[in-house]
Amino acid sequence: MKAKDGKSGSKKCACGMGGAYAAMITPFTKDDKVNEGAIEQLVEYGLKGGLKGFYLTGSTGEGMLMTVEERKQVFRRAAKAAKGRCKLIAHVGAVRTDDAVELARYAADVGCDWVSSVAPVFFGQTFEAQYRHYKAISEATDLPFMAYCFRASLVPDRDARLFDLKNVKGMKYTGSDYFAVQSLRRKLDKEVLFFAGRDEQFACAMALGDVFCGAIGTSQNFIPRHFANIYDSCMRNDFAAAAKWQDEANRFVELLVSDENWSVWKAMMKHVGIDCGAARKPYAPLTPAEERKWIRRFAALKLVKGAC
């Protein structure tokens, strides 16, 4: 397959956005406040591992379990920590469209690069409601907007309408119907960016060449170098190397999805020296013994150097 620049393999993204991004974990203190110091640690660890940027207060970041003011705090602190060295995508999805609009405006004010949102949550479960929801958010700022297709079917003929909205320039797709994404991409007579959200299938997505320009996922918090190397290998058309890195990354993905309690994820971050606290209710905190068990399991994979 030929990319738009006439070369085979994966394409380079417009706006310098191509690469691997972490859907950033939101770290909390022992008293369940946003841990600003740990946000800086997450940014530094990810950038050292080759990440291009961070997706803030999405599902991995427990955005729907946080107040509007707490999410603003994450946007502000991440922008301060990034110091212009990477791209920041502020996920502003909320039950109330007005909250999402308020978050979008704040993200623009503090220096985030993109705004993103899931479709309406709980209420407004139709495409027309999604269209109105996205229209309000995308028009609230001059930042480019990234739609988020999360646990939903992609319908190319229908969803192409979203890209007629002001500032809608891309989509985060957390699904495995890459044929539908490719079909949607062909229907759009403009430059748009698609990011893969299935960590275990990043190399597969990049193999489509001119469709995806990167990935946004949870595993990138833990093993950022693996995902940066998958991206770099694909851009060199070295899919054998990409497959090797993907195979190693998927050993971690298997561990990541082996328990339903997201506090497990946060415990494992201690292996690299970042204390992210516990996940919020309805998840449950771990006992010290449970934390040690999960840290040992991550360490046993020998994918990254531990802090100790």
Secondary structure, 3 states (H helix, E strand, C coil): CECCCCCECCCCCHHHCCEEEEECCCCECCCCCECHHHHHHHHHHHHHCCCCEEEECCCCCCHHHCCHHHHHHHHHHHHHHHCCCCEEEEECCCCCHHHHHHHHHHHHHHCCCEEEEECCCCCCCCHHHHHHHHHHHHCCCCCCEEEEEECCCCCHHHHHHHHHCCCEEEEEEECCCHHHHHHHHHHCCCCCEEEECCHHHHHHHHCCCCCEEEEEECHHHCCHHHHHHHHHHHHCCCHHHHHHHHHHHHHHHHHHCCCCCCHHHHHHHHHHCCCCCCCCCCCCCCCHHHHHHHHHHHHHHCCCCCCC
